[in-house]
Amino acid sequence: MDVSEWKVRLRAELRERRDAAAEALEPMSLALAFRTAPTPLKALLQQAQCVAGYVAMGSEADPLRLLEEAAAAGTIVALPYVE
């Protein structure tokens, strides 16, 4: 198996694990997750000039509120450009 094939398989396996972990969470836990940044992360966001983020897909953790907090603190928020 070459490296490319190995990466594809590994990503698929990790995506399945993430999906299973997300499905195992209680609805209230999901609602509270990433609602606000934990204190240590807030401190880092407030000190940063620029942070990078992503738009969540599927069971990925949604960083939108964290990115909103960073933007509200005057931090530049960078997202990838995808065509």
Summary of the structure (lengths in Angstrom):
residues: 83
radius of gyration: 15.8
end to end distance: 30.2
largest distance: 47.0
contacts: 170
relative contact order: 0.15
helix: 55%
strand: 7%
